[in-house]
Amino acid sequence: MQGLRKKSIKSKILEYIVISAIIVISLGATAAFAGDWGQGVVIASKGLNVRASASLDGEKISVIPDATVVSVNAMTPDGRWYDVTFKGVSGYVSSDYLSLRTYDIENYGKYFDDASGTYVEPELFTDKEVTATFSVNRDGNTPEGQVVCEFAANFLGVPYVSGGTSPKGFDCSGFVQYVFSECGYQLPRTATEQCESLSITVDKSDLLPGDLVFFKQPGNSKPIGHVGIYVGDGLFIHATYTGDVIRYGDLNTKYYIENYVTSKRLLS
């Protein structure tokens, strides 16, 4: 009888430990993905659907226009959905079409100037000026990939702007989409879509100028989080991150070796 009693107490203790662990894990998971995520900007030309649940089968309760800034409340553990609030309505939107912003709405479209220590409006080309100033040069002999790379180089130093798609400021996929569009090739808006839309996969050792290189981002569960244009000699041009500018990156550095995912080819 005493043995049964001891076993019962041990069982209760074990049960308590298991339940406590589940509670702690659950709270930890919630804390990891909820909280103050700041704001995000919509990058969907036809608008972004807001759903009642984090699923494509979820009821559509609203549509947020392109380039709209919304409050982000949380992210689902798989990284595919954000819980957002728009005009007092909360719901879920696909993370592929919402670019998180790390600065306040007042500074949207600006970049951080180290000299003044403030965000400033970039004194760069307007869309009309860039069309007139930066033309795509084709002489009939230059490989198309080189044409793309030479055109892309015109934008070195342009500030990174989350959700940016023009010479006033680009994010990574907006830059790639813009460059290829000006060269006569159409690509989808996001890095994930760009990767999925291209059927030709290229080994890193066989890269040619104009190929696209894709990376994951540490801390982001999405398989593709960044994209750039390969220019040759192990280098690629890309829009980096908030506070930085368009610059060349080196595929052979530790960071890009560890986060490289794949390469795709659009140009024949």
N, C-alpha and C positions, 0 to 999 in steps of 0.2 A: 504494500500500500504506500509506504514511504517512497519507494522507487518510482511508482506511478506519479506521486505528488511532485517529486523532483523533476521528472520528465515534463510534467505539465508546466511547471514554472519556467524551465528552460525553453519550452516551446513558446510560451508567452513572451519571454525576453527576445527570442529570435524573431517572433512575429513583429514585436515592437521595433526592433532594429530594421527589419525589412521595410516596414511601413514608413519609418522615419527616413530611410534612405530614398525611398520613392518620392516622398514629399520634398526632400532637399534637392533631388535631381530635377524634379518638376519645376520647383521654384527657380533653380539655377538656369534651366532651359529658358524659362520665361524671361528672366532677367537678362539673359544673353541677347535676346532678340527684340525685347521691348525697350521702352525708354524714349529719351529725347533724340530722335534721329535728325532733327532739323527740318530742312526743306528739300524738295526735289523739283526738277523741271521736266515737264512732259516733252518727249521727243517722238511724237507720233503725228504725222502730217494729217491724218484723217480723224484725230482725236483718240483719246485713251479710255477704254471701257472701264467703269468701276463696277465691281461685282460684289454681291452680298456674301460670298464665301470665296476662299482662295482656290478656285477651280474654274476652268473654262466652262464648266457646266453650271456655275453659279449664276444666279439671277442678275441681269444687268440693271443696275439702279441709277446709273448716271454716265455721262460722257464728258471727259475733261478736254478742252481744246488744246491743240499743240502749243508749246512754249509757255503754258500756264505753270505757275509756281504753286505747289501744294505743301501742306504739312504732312510729314511722314511720322507715323506713330510707332511702327514696328516692322520687322521683317519675319517671314515664315522661316522655320529652320532649314528648309531646302534652298532658300535664297531666291525662289522664283516669284514671290509675291511680296508687295509692300502693303501694309495697312495705312491708308491715308485719309485725310479729312479735306473735303472740298465743299465750300459753301455750306458748312455745317453738317454735311453728310459724310459719314465714315464708311469705308468699304475697302476692297482689295483691288490692286492693279498689278499688271505684269511688270516685274522688275526690268525686263528688257526694254521697256519704253519709258522709264523714269530714271533720270540721271540725278543722283544725290548731289546736293550742293553743300559746300563746306564754309560758305560765307553768307552773310545776311542779304536779304532781298534788295537793300539799298545799294549794294555793291555789284549787283548782277550786271554782267557785261564789262566789268572793269578788271584791272589786274593790279597786283600789289607792286608798288614802286619802292625799291629798297632805299633809294636816296631820300625820299620824303617820308617813308614809313606809313604811307596811306594807299588806299585803292584809287587809281586814276583811270580816266577814260582813255583807251589807247588811241593815239594819233596815227591811225593807219588808213589803208585804202578803203573806200566804200566799195560796194559791189560793182557799181558802174565804173569806178576808176580802175579797179583791178582787171576788168574785162579789157579796158583800153590799154592798160600798162603792161599786164602780163599776158602775152599771147602764147598759145601752144605752137611751138616751132617744129614744123615737119619739113624736111628737105628731101624726103623720098629715100634717103640712104640710112638715116639713123633708126636703129631698132625702136619699136614702139615703146618698149619698157624704159629705154633711156629717155625718150620724149617725156614720159610720165614723170620720171625722176627729176629731170631738169625743170619741169614746170613746178613740181612740188617744192623744189629748193627755193623758189621765189618767196616762200612763206616762212622761211627760217626766222625765228625771233618773234613771230606773231604769238600773242598770249594765248594760253589755254583758257577756254571758257566752257564751263560745264553746260552741255546742251548746245554749244556753238556750232554753227554750220556755215559761217561766212568768214571772209578775211578780217573781220573785226575781232574774231576769236573763234577757235575750233576746240571741240573735244576730239578724241582719237578717231572715232568712226565717222564723225562729221567731216574731219579733214580728209580722210580717205575717200569718202563719198564725193566730196566737192572736187578733189583733184581729178578723179576718174571721170566725173561728169563733164568737167571742162575739156577733158581729152576725148570725149565722145563715148564713154562707157558708163552704163548705169549699174549702180550697186544699191542694195537695201541700206537702211539707216543705221542699224546697230551692228556692233562687232559680231555678235552671235549670228545674226541674219546674214551678214556678209560671208562668214565662214561656211554656213550651211548652204548658201546659194551657189557656191563654187564647187564643181565636181572634181576638178583636177588637183590632187594632193601632190605636193613636191617635197622630196627629202631635203633636209637642211643643207646637205652637201651639194645639191643640184640647183640651188636658188639662182635666179636670174633677176636683173633689175626690173622692177615693176611687179614682182610677186608680193603677195601679202603674207605677213608673219603675224601669228596670233599667240597671245599669252593668257595665262590665268592671273588673277590678282590675289595675293595672300589675304586670307580672311574673308574672301568672297567665295561662296559655294558654287557659283556659276562656272561652268567649264571654260568659257571664254570671257575675258574681262578687258582685253586691250588688243589693239591692232596697229600695225605700222606698214610702211612700204619699203621693201628691200631695195637698196641702191647699189649694192656691190661691195666687195672687200669686207664682208662680215658686218656691214653697217646698214641701218634702216632709218628712215625719217618718220617722226611721229609727233603727235600732240601729246605731251607728257601728262601733266597733272595740274591742278589748281595752284596758281602761284608761280608756275613755270611757263616756258614757251615751247614752240615747235623747234625741235633740235634733232641731231643724229644720235642714235643709240648704237651700242655695240653688242651684237649677238653673243660674243664670246666672254662677256662679263658674267660674274657669278649670278647676279640677280636674274638676268635674262636666260641664262642656261637653265636655272632651276625652275623658271616659270614658263618656259617655252612650251607650247602645245602642238602647233602644226603650222604648215605653210600651204597656201593655195595659189593657183595660177589662173588669172583671167585672160591675159594676153597670149596670143599664139606665137 
